[in-house]
Amino acid sequence: MAVHFCHPRWSYAKVPVKDEIIHGLTCPKERPSLGELIASKRFRWLASAAFGMLLFTVVFRKSDRIPAIGTSSISTASQIGPETVGKPPTKQEDVDWSRFAYVQYATNALYLCNSIMFFERLEHLNSKPDRALLYPSSMMDPHATEGETKEAKLLIRAREEYGVKLVPIKVQHRKGQDPTWADSFTKLLSFNQTQYQRVLSIDSDSTLQQHMDELFLLPSTPFVATRAYWLPPEERPKINSQLMVIAPSESEFARIAAKIDGAGPNDYDMEVVDDLYKESAMLLPHRPYVLLTGTFSSDHTDRWLGNDQEVWDPVAASNEAKLIHFSDWPRPKPWLKAPADLIEKTQPKCVMRGEVEDCSARDIWEGFYTEFKARRKVSTGTKHRDAPMRPH
């Protein structure tokens, strides 16, 4: 549900061109001198009116260059772009977008399907930067024109239909770990994509509602991310690795690789980037960039709002968020089949507002899952799978 703004149409009262007769008297026929004309009230009035119309015309013609001022206090605090964060390097229309890329990683067929859906959304949203996909080199040669396997066919489709640059890699796998997280360090190979000046890594178990091209034009810095707003307030705020703006370099990747080598059994990609960048990261506001589906059924809506004056509105929140990330443990991800009783247990509850039952949070929440499943079926021809329950 999008919010539309209407621009008012302006109208003007015509300037009178004839003198009125005052108290039945008419002006004398004699021609006044130049000095008398300049000194007359009529001349001064006409001169002022003409100047005013000229000034208004100049301003009106340039009104398309004046940024609209939003009426919501939310947007002014949360919009991050070249107008609000430092001086932009150049005008957007002059940007060489090939220096930047949205990066996805896929370690198996399931997540490859998700990445295809993500790139499809970027295409639909007319996003300008490059698109790069990190995938296991065993799936396909990046220059292959035909594919025998489903994975190869999807990779070729990504390249041919959505202009995706295919980047074969070696999966960063950790033995003995939960399957959900065992390959998560592969995401951190984004730090090594030095063919780009800046990359934006976004988890594929999500729905992109608006592109984030403006993030590539933030002031130069090695790492940009949001905080994990959903964590309990008594815990130290941690960096969220679901969305990361990265300036790839050999030195930064060396730091990442060293941290991975020394990671403990309970350390994953989020712990690695938090440990490295907790003191130096440029922080984005999580609004409007990231919204967890779990927020709709939780007690931390106030943490997403960021203040105690605003009332949680699930409709407004879903419209505002650019990225919806699926996280509703123990309900599985949307491409996995969930039992009806588990869905009922994890879904947001309806609330009474006066004498009316409000189920908007539940309906929006379920709508995210329904839309993702329907789009996945159309995009990749895949159906849902039963899977063991595991943390998200």
C-alpha positions in Angstrom: 0.0 0.0 0.0 1.7 3.1 -1.2 1.2 6.7 0.0 0.6 9.2 -2.7 1.1 12.9 -2.4 -0.9 15.4 -4.5 0.4 18.7 -5.7 -2.2 21.6 -5.5 -3.0 23.6 -8.6 -2.5 27.3 -8.2 -4.9 29.9 -9.5 -4.5 33.7 -9.7 -6.9 36.6 -9.6 -6.4 38.8 -12.6 -4.9 42.2 -12.1 -7.4 45.0 -12.8 -6.4 47.0 -15.9 -8.9 49.8 -15.7 -9.2 52.7 -13.2 -12.4 52.8 -11.2 -14.3 56.2 -11.0 -14.1 57.3 -7.3 -17.0 59.3 -6.0 -18.2 60.1 -9.5 -15.0 62.1 -10.4 -13.0 61.5 -13.6 -9.3 62.1 -14.2 -8.4 65.3 -16.0 -7.6 65.0 -19.7 -4.2 66.9 -19.5 -1.1 64.7 -20.0 0.9 64.5 -16.7 4.6 65.1 -16.5 7.1 62.2 -16.1 7.9 63.3 -12.6 4.2 63.3 -11.7 3.7 59.8 -13.2 6.6 58.4 -11.1 5.3 60.1 -8.0 1.8 58.9 -8.4 0.3 56.2 -6.2 -0.9 54.3 -9.3 2.6 54.1 -10.7 4.0 52.8 -7.5 1.2 50.3 -7.1 1.6 49.0 -10.7 5.4 48.8 -10.3 5.1 46.8 -7.1 2.6 44.4 -8.7 4.7 43.9 -11.7 7.8 43.1 -9.6 5.8 40.7 -7.4 4.4 38.8 -10.5 8.0 38.6 -11.9 9.4 37.2 -8.7 6.5 34.7 -8.3 7.0 33.5 -11.9 10.7 32.9 -11.3 10.1 30.9 -8.1 7.2 28.9 -9.6 9.2 27.9 -12.7 12.0 26.6 -10.4 9.6 24.8 -8.0 10.4 21.4 -9.6 13.9 21.8 -8.3 12.8 22.4 -4.7 12.6 19.2 -2.7 9.2 18.5 -1.2 8.9 18.9 2.5 7.3 15.9 4.1 4.6 16.3 6.7 5.7 13.2 8.7 8.3 13.6 11.4 9.3 10.0 10.8 10.7 10.6 7.3 12.7 13.6 8.1 14.6 11.7 10.8 15.0 8.4 8.9 15.7 9.3 5.3 19.4 8.9 4.5 20.7 10.2 1.2 23.1 12.6 -0.3 21.0 15.6 0.7 21.1 14.6 4.4 24.5 12.9 4.9 27.3 15.1 3.9 27.9 16.5 0.4 27.1 14.0 -2.4 30.0 13.2 -4.6 28.1 14.2 -7.7 24.6 14.5 -9.1 22.8 11.2 -9.3 22.3 11.5 -13.0 26.0 11.8 -13.5 27.0 8.8 -11.3 28.9 5.9 -12.8 26.7 3.2 -11.3 28.9 0.4 -12.6 31.3 1.2 -9.7 28.6 -0.1 -7.3 26.7 -3.4 -6.9 24.0 -5.1 -5.0 25.5 -8.4 -3.9 23.8 -11.7 -3.2 25.3 -15.0 -2.2 23.7 -18.4 -2.7 25.2 -21.6 -1.3 22.4 -24.0 -2.5 19.4 -24.2 -4.8 17.0 -22.9 -2.2 18.8 -19.7 -1.7 19.6 -19.3 -5.3 15.9 -19.1 -6.0 15.6 -16.3 -3.4 18.5 -14.4 -5.0 16.7 -14.6 -8.4 13.6 -13.1 -6.8 15.7 -10.4 -5.2 17.3 -9.4 -8.6 13.8 -9.5 -10.1 12.7 -6.9 -7.6 15.7 -4.7 -8.4 14.7 -4.9 -12.1 11.1 -4.0 -11.3 12.2 -1.1 -9.1 14.5 0.3 -11.9 17.6 0.1 -9.6 20.7 1.5 -11.3 23.8 -0.2 -9.8 25.3 -3.5 -11.0 24.1 -6.8 -9.6 26.5 -9.5 -8.5 25.8 -13.1 -7.4 28.4 -15.1 -5.4 27.7 -18.8 -6.0 29.5 -22.1 -5.6 31.9 -22.6 -8.5 30.7 -26.2 -8.8 27.2 -25.1 -10.0 28.3 -23.8 -13.4 31.0 -22.1 -15.4 30.2 -18.4 -15.3 30.4 -18.1 -19.1 28.3 -21.2 -19.9 25.4 -20.5 -22.3 23.4 -23.7 -21.6 22.7 -25.5 -18.3 21.7 -29.0 -17.6 20.9 -28.6 -14.0 18.2 -26.4 -12.4 20.9 -24.4 -10.7 22.7 -23.7 -13.9 19.4 -22.7 -15.6 18.7 -20.2 -12.8 22.2 -18.8 -13.0 21.9 -18.3 -16.7 18.5 -16.7 -16.3 19.9 -14.3 -13.7 22.7 -13.2 -16.1 20.6 -13.0 -19.2 17.3 -11.5 -17.8 18.5 -9.3 -15.0 22.1 -8.5 -16.0 23.6 -10.2 -13.0 27.4 -10.6 -12.9 28.1 -14.2 -11.9 31.0 -14.6 -9.4 32.0 -18.2 -8.7 33.4 -18.7 -5.2 34.3 -21.3 -2.6 31.6 -21.7 0.0 32.8 -20.8 3.5 31.5 -23.9 5.4 31.8 -24.7 9.0 31.4 -28.3 10.0 29.3 -29.3 13.0 27.2 -26.1 12.8 23.4 -25.7 12.4 22.6 -26.0 8.7 21.0 -22.5 8.8 24.2 -20.9 9.8 26.9 -23.3 8.6 27.5 -21.4 5.3 26.8 -17.8 6.6 30.4 -16.7 6.5 30.1 -16.9 2.7 28.3 -13.6 2.9 31.5 -12.0 4.1 33.2 -12.6 0.8 31.4 -9.4 -0.2 34.4 -7.6 1.5 36.6 -9.1 -1.2 34.7 -7.9 -4.3 37.4 -5.3 -5.1 36.1 -4.9 -8.7 33.6 -2.5 -7.1 34.1 0.7 -5.2 31.1 -0.1 -3.0 28.7 -3.0 -2.6 25.4 -3.5 -0.8 25.0 -6.9 0.7 21.4 -7.8 1.6 20.1 -11.2 2.9 17.9 -12.9 0.4 15.3 -14.3 2.9 13.5 -11.0 2.6 11.3 -8.9 0.4 12.7 -5.7 -1.1 9.9 -3.1 -1.3 12.0 -0.1 -2.4 15.4 0.1 -3.9 18.3 1.6 -1.8 20.4 3.2 -4.5 21.0 6.3 -2.4 23.1 4.3 0.1 25.9 4.0 -2.5 26.3 7.8 -2.4 26.9 8.0 1.3 30.2 9.6 2.5 33.2 7.3 2.0 33.7 4.8 4.8 34.7 1.1 5.0 31.4 -0.1 6.6 27.8 1.0 7.0 25.0 -0.9 8.7 22.0 -0.6 11.0 21.7 -1.7 14.6 19.8 -4.9 15.6 16.9 -2.9 17.0 15.0 -6.0 18.2 17.5 -7.0 20.8 16.5 -6.4 24.5 17.4 -2.9 25.7 19.6 -4.3 28.5 21.9 -5.9 25.9 24.7 -3.9 24.2 23.5 -2.7 20.8 24.8 -4.9 18.1 25.4 -4.4 14.4 22.9 -6.0 12.1 24.5 -8.0 9.2 21.3 -8.3 7.2 22.1 -5.1 5.3 25.7 -3.9 4.9 27.2 -1.2 2.7 30.8 -2.3 2.2 33.9 -0.7 0.6 35.7 -3.8 -0.6 39.5 -3.9 -0.1 42.3 -6.4 0.4 43.0 -4.9 3.9 39.4 -5.1 5.1 39.0 -8.6 3.8 42.2 -9.7 5.5 40.7 -8.5 8.8 37.5 -10.4 8.1 39.4 -13.6 7.2 41.4 -13.4 10.3 38.3 -12.9 12.4 36.6 -15.9 10.8 39.6 -18.1 11.4 39.5 -17.2 15.1 35.7 -17.4 15.5 34.2 -19.4 18.3 31.6 -22.1 18.0 28.7 -19.6 18.6 30.1 -16.9 16.4 28.6 -16.2 13.0 28.6 -13.4 10.4 26.8 -11.0 12.7 29.2 -11.6 15.5 32.2 -11.1 13.2 31.1 -7.7 11.8 29.9 -6.5 15.1 33.3 -7.3 16.8 35.2 -5.6 14.0 33.0 -2.5 13.4 31.1 -1.9 16.6 33.2 1.2 17.3 33.8 2.5 13.7 30.8 1.7 11.6 28.7 4.4 10.1 25.2 3.7 11.5 22.1 3.9 9.4 18.7 4.3 11.1 16.8 1.0 10.9 13.8 3.0 9.8 13.0 2.9 7.0 15.6 0.3 5.9 14.9 -2.9 7.8 11.8 -4.3 9.4 11.6 -7.8 10.8 8.3 -9.7 10.3 8.7 -10.8 14.0 8.2 -7.2 15.0 4.5 -7.5 14.1 3.9 -10.2 16.7 6.4 -9.0 19.4 6.6 -6.7 22.3 9.4 -4.6 20.7 7.4 -2.5 18.4 8.5 0.5 20.4 12.1 -0.3 19.6 11.4 -0.2 15.9 9.5 3.1 16.4 12.5 4.5 18.3 10.5 6.7 20.6 7.7 6.5 23.2 5.5 9.2 21.6 4.5 7.4 18.5 1.8 4.7 18.4 2.6 1.5 16.5 0.7 1.3 13.3 1.3 -1.9 11.3 0.0 -0.5 8.1 2.2 2.6 8.3 5.2 0.5 9.3 4.8 -1.9 6.4 4.5 1.0 3.9 7.6 2.8 5.3 10.0 -0.2 5.4 12.2 -0.7 2.4 13.2 -4.3 3.3 11.0 -6.8 5.0 13.2 -9.6 6.6 11.5 -12.9 7.5 12.3 -13.8 11.1 9.6 -15.5 13.1 11.2 -18.4 15.0 9.9 -21.1 15.3 7.9 -20.5 12.1 10.2 -21.5 9.2 11.2 -19.3 6.3 8.4 -18.7 3.7 9.7 -21.2 1.2 9.3 -24.0 3.8 6.0 -25.4 4.7 4.7 -24.6 8.2 2.1 -26.6 10.2 -1.2 -24.7 10.7 -0.9 -24.8 14.5 2.6 -23.3 14.4 1.4 -20.5 12.2 -1.5 -19.8 14.6 1.0 -19.8 17.5 3.4 -17.4 16.0 1.1 -15.0 14.1 0.2 -11.5 15.6 -2.9 -11.4 17.8 -5.9 -9.3 17.0 -6.5 -6.4 19.4 -9.6 -4.6 20.4 -9.8 -0.9 19.6 -12.9 0.3 21.4 -15.6 -2.1 20.2 -13.9 -3.0 17.0 -11.4 -6.0 16.6 -8.3 -4.9 14.7 -6.5 -7.7 12.9 -4.4 -5.6 10.6 -1.1 -6.7 12.0 -2.0 -10.4 11.5 -3.3 -9.8 8.0 -0.2 -7.8 6.9 2.1 -10.4 8.5 0.5 -13.3 6.7 0.4 -11.2 3.6 4.2 -11.0 3.5 4.4 -14.8 3.5 1.6 -15.3 1.0 3.1 -12.8 -1.4 6.6 -14.2 -1.1 5.4 -17.8 -1.8 3.3 -16.7 -4.8 6.1 -14.7 -6.3 8.6 -17.6 -5.7 6.3 -20.0 -7.5 6.0 -17.7 -10.5 9.7 -16.6 -10.5 11.4 -20.0 -10.1 8.7 -22.6 -10.5 9.4 -24.0 -7.0 7.1 -25.4 -4.4 7.3 -25.5 -0.7 9.3 -28.1 1.1 8.9 -29.6 4.5 11.9 -28.9 6.6 13.0 -29.4 10.2 12.4 -26.5 12.5 15.5 -24.6 13.2 16.4 -21.1 14.5 16.4 -18.1 12.1 
